Amino acid sequence: MHPHQHRIDLCNQALEAGRPAIPADLFRDVHDYINRFDEWGLGMEVLIDQLAESDIKISREQFDLIEAAMDSMDLGQSDRVVYLQEHGVLGDPSPPGGP
């Protein structure tokens, strides 16, 4: 078993959840970063950047999976994640209970 299998699994869950919203070539590239090249962090960064640059909206559930994957790498509060939360998530970006 890979020593970082839990992180890899979280990244794959986040990627798979986003499959309906993202182009096939982006899915393939991010999948390769995560699973072929052991660059799961870079893969998630590419995914987030492309979602933001292409103005692809994702659901709250998809965002939560991306955030969990990034949290597993201590990147859950990175500028990328914060930007995606503020600009790329459909629905209310504030946490449950209000602002």
Order of alpha helices (4+ residues) and beta strands (2+ residues): alpha-alpha-alpha-alpha-alpha
